[in-house]
Protein backbone atom coordinates (compact mmCIF):
# COMPACT_ATOMS: atom_id res chain seq x y z
CA UNK A 1 0.00 0.00 0.00
CA UNK A 2 0.92 3.60 -0.32
CA UNK A 3 0.52 6.03 2.53
CA UNK A 4 -1.27 9.11 1.23
CA UNK A 5 -1.63 11.18 4.36
CA UNK A 6 -0.09 11.17 7.78
CA UNK A 7 -1.20 12.06 11.24
CA UNK A 8 -3.39 14.95 12.28
CA UNK A 9 -0.92 16.69 14.55
CA UNK A 10 2.42 16.17 12.82
CA UNK A 11 4.15 17.44 9.72
CA UNK A 12 2.10 15.46 7.21
CA UNK A 13 -1.24 16.91 6.24
CA UNK A 14 -4.36 14.84 6.86
CA UNK A 15 -6.34 15.30 3.64
CA UNK A 16 -9.44 13.12 3.15
CA UNK A 17 -10.44 15.16 0.06
CA UNK A 18 -7.17 14.24 -1.71
CA UNK A 19 -7.65 10.63 -0.60
CA UNK A 20 -11.21 10.56 -2.00
CA UNK A 21 -9.93 11.92 -5.33
CA UNK A 22 -7.20 9.25 -5.44
CA UNK A 23 -9.81 6.55 -4.80
CA UNK A 24 -12.07 7.94 -7.54
CA UNK A 25 -9.12 7.91 -9.96
CA UNK A 26 -8.55 4.24 -9.08
CA UNK A 27 -12.06 2.73 -9.04
CA UNK A 28 -10.84 -0.84 -8.46
CA UNK A 29 -8.85 0.17 -5.38
CA UNK A 30 -9.76 -0.30 -1.74
CA UNK A 31 -8.96 1.93 1.18
CA UNK A 32 -7.56 1.01 4.56
CA UNK A 33 -7.85 3.64 7.26
CA UNK A 34 -5.64 3.12 10.31
CA UNK A 35 -6.65 5.24 13.30
CA UNK A 36 -4.24 5.50 16.24
CA UNK A 37 -6.22 6.52 19.32
CA UNK A 38 -6.11 6.19 23.09
CA UNK A 39 -9.62 4.74 23.42
CA UNK A 40 -12.27 2.89 21.42
CA UNK A 41 -14.64 5.86 21.94
CA UNK A 42 -12.19 8.33 20.37
CA UNK A 43 -11.56 5.86 17.55
CA UNK A 44 -15.31 5.62 16.81
CA UNK A 45 -15.61 9.44 16.75
CA UNK A 46 -12.70 9.78 14.31
CA UNK A 47 -13.94 6.83 12.24
CA UNK A 48 -17.39 8.41 11.91
CA UNK A 49 -15.90 11.76 10.85
CA UNK A 50 -13.59 10.24 8.24
CA UNK A 51 -16.18 7.85 6.78
CA UNK A 52 -18.71 10.68 6.59
CA UNK A 53 -16.28 12.82 4.58
CA UNK A 54 -15.33 9.97 2.24
CA UNK A 55 -18.84 8.65 1.61
CA UNK A 56 -20.00 12.25 1.17
CA UNK A 57 -17.37 12.54 -1.58
CA UNK A 58 -18.90 9.59 -3.40
CA UNK A 59 -16.72 6.73 -2.13
CA UNK A 60 -18.73 3.56 -1.45
CA UNK A 61 -18.54 2.46 2.18
CA UNK A 62 -17.84 -1.14 1.10
CA UNK A 63 -14.49 0.01 -0.37
CA UNK A 64 -13.27 1.22 3.03
CA UNK A 65 -11.93 -0.73 6.02
CA UNK A 66 -11.00 0.86 9.31
CA UNK A 67 -8.50 -0.35 11.88
CA UNK A 68 -8.11 0.70 15.52
CA UNK A 69 -4.61 0.82 16.99
CA UNK A 70 -4.66 1.51 20.72
CA UNK A 71 -1.88 3.83 21.86
CA UNK A 72 -0.85 5.42 25.14
CA UNK A 73 -1.46 9.16 25.67
CA UNK A 74 1.42 11.13 24.16
CA UNK A 75 2.43 8.32 21.79
CA UNK A 76 4.07 9.79 18.69
CA UNK A 77 2.03 7.51 16.40
CA UNK A 78 -1.19 9.34 17.28
CA UNK A 79 -3.22 10.17 14.19
CA UNK A 80 -4.50 8.62 10.99
CA UNK A 81 -2.97 6.76 8.08
CA UNK A 82 -4.87 6.56 4.79
CA UNK A 83 -3.79 3.63 2.58
CA UNK A 84 -4.78 3.04 -1.04
CA UNK A 85 -4.65 -0.64 -2.04
CA UNK A 86 -4.73 -1.81 -5.66
C-alpha positions as CSV (number, residue, x, y, z in Angstrom):
1,X,0.0,0.0,0.0
2,X,0.9,3.6,-0.3
3,X,0.5,6.0,2.5
4,X,-1.3,9.1,1.2
5,X,-1.6,11.2,4.4
6,X,-0.1,11.2,7.8
7,X,-1.2,12.1,11.2
8,X,-3.4,15.0,12.3
9,X,-0.9,16.7,14.5
10,X,2.4,16.2,12.8
11,X,4.1,17.4,9.7
12,X,2.1,15.5,7.2
13,X,-1.2,16.9,6.2
14,X,-4.4,14.8,6.9
15,X,-6.3,15.3,3.6
16,X,-9.4,13.1,3.2
17,X,-10.4,15.2,0.1
18,X,-7.2,14.2,-1.7
19,X,-7.6,10.6,-0.6
20,X,-11.2,10.6,-2.0
21,X,-9.9,11.9,-5.3
22,X,-7.2,9.2,-5.4
23,X,-9.8,6.6,-4.8
24,X,-12.1,7.9,-7.5
25,X,-9.1,7.9,-10.0
26,X,-8.6,4.2,-9.1
27,X,-12.1,2.7,-9.0
28,X,-10.8,-0.8,-8.5
29,X,-8.9,0.2,-5.4
30,X,-9.8,-0.3,-1.7
31,X,-9.0,1.9,1.2
32,X,-7.6,1.0,4.6
33,X,-7.8,3.6,7.3
34,X,-5.6,3.1,10.3
35,X,-6.6,5.2,13.3
36,X,-4.2,5.5,16.2
37,X,-6.2,6.5,19.3
38,X,-6.1,6.2,23.1
39,X,-9.6,4.7,23.4
40,X,-12.3,2.9,21.4
41,X,-14.6,5.9,21.9
42,X,-12.2,8.3,20.4
43,X,-11.6,5.9,17.5
44,X,-15.3,5.6,16.8
45,X,-15.6,9.4,16.8
46,X,-12.7,9.8,14.3
47,X,-13.9,6.8,12.2
48,X,-17.4,8.4,11.9
49,X,-15.9,11.8,10.9
50,X,-13.6,10.2,8.2
51,X,-16.2,7.9,6.8
52,X,-18.7,10.7,6.6
53,X,-16.3,12.8,4.6
54,X,-15.3,10.0,2.2
55,X,-18.8,8.6,1.6
56,X,-20.0,12.2,1.2
57,X,-17.4,12.5,-1.6
58,X,-18.9,9.6,-3.4
59,X,-16.7,6.7,-2.1
60,X,-18.7,3.6,-1.4
61,X,-18.5,2.5,2.2
62,X,-17.8,-1.1,1.1
63,X,-14.5,0.0,-0.4
64,X,-13.3,1.2,3.0
65,X,-11.9,-0.7,6.0
66,X,-11.0,0.9,9.3
67,X,-8.5,-0.4,11.9
68,X,-8.1,0.7,15.5
69,X,-4.6,0.8,17.0
70,X,-4.7,1.5,20.7
71,X,-1.9,3.8,21.9
72,X,-0.8,5.4,25.1
73,X,-1.5,9.2,25.7
74,X,1.4,11.1,24.2
75,X,2.4,8.3,21.8
76,X,4.1,9.8,18.7
77,X,2.0,7.5,16.4
78,X,-1.2,9.3,17.3
79,X,-3.2,10.2,14.2
80,X,-4.5,8.6,11.0
81,X,-3.0,6.8,8.1
82,X,-4.9,6.6,4.8
83,X,-3.8,3.6,2.6
84,X,-4.8,3.0,-1.0
85,X,-4.7,-0.6,-2.0
86,X,-4.7,-1.8,-5.7
